């Protein structure tokens, strides 16, 4: 994956959602965008988990 930040991943996810909602992409393009979105979502979820572990008190 490219060098994404949490914010850039969310921005790209929003772009992908907008493209898919327009129904102006081919099935092949939609599948590619969907996979990219899944990868970005996984990245963002991992980032959130890491951030949460930094702010949660130890022992909870």
C-alpha positions as CSV (number, residue, x, y, z in Angstrom):
1,X,0.0,0.0,0.0
2,X,1.1,3.5,-0.6
3,X,2.2,5.8,2.2
4,X,-1.2,6.7,3.6
5,X,-2.1,8.5,6.7
6,X,-5.4,7.8,8.5
7,X,-6.8,11.1,7.1
8,X,-5.7,10.4,3.5
9,X,-7.2,6.9,3.7
10,X,-10.5,8.2,4.8
11,X,-10.5,10.9,2.1
12,X,-9.8,8.2,-0.6
13,X,-12.5,6.0,0.9
14,X,-15.0,8.9,0.5
15,X,-13.9,9.4,-3.1
16,X,-14.4,5.7,-3.8
17,X,-17.8,5.7,-2.2
18,X,-18.8,8.7,-4.3
19,X,-17.6,7.0,-7.5
20,X,-19.5,3.8,-6.7
21,X,-22.7,5.7,-5.8
22,X,-22.7,7.4,-9.2
23,X,-22.9,4.1,-11.0
24,X,-20.7,5.5,-13.8
25,X,-17.9,3.0,-13.6
26,X,-17.7,-0.4,-15.3
27,X,-18.1,-3.6,-13.4
28,X,-14.4,-4.2,-13.6
29,X,-13.6,-0.7,-12.3
30,X,-16.2,-1.1,-9.5
31,X,-14.5,-4.3,-8.4
32,X,-11.1,-2.7,-8.4
33,X,-12.4,0.3,-6.4
34,X,-14.2,-2.0,-4.0
35,X,-11.0,-3.9,-3.3
36,X,-9.0,-0.7,-2.9
37,X,-11.7,0.5,-0.4
38,X,-11.5,-2.8,1.5
39,X,-7.7,-2.4,1.8
40,X,-8.0,1.2,2.9
41,X,-10.7,0.3,5.5
42,X,-8.4,-2.4,6.9
43,X,-5.5,0.1,7.1
44,X,-7.8,2.7,8.9
45,X,-9.1,0.1,11.3
46,X,-5.5,-1.0,12.2
47,X,-4.5,2.7,12.7
48,X,-7.5,3.2,15.0
49,X,-6.6,0.1,17.1
50,X,-3.0,1.4,17.4
51,X,-4.2,4.8,18.5
52,X,-6.6,3.3,21.0
53,X,-3.9,1.3,22.6
54,X,-1.9,4.5,23.1
55,X,-4.6,6.3,24.9
56,X,-6.2,3.5,27.0
57,X,-4.9,3.2,30.5
58,X,-2.9,0.1,31.2
59,X,-4.9,-2.6,32.9
60,X,-8.2,-1.9,31.3
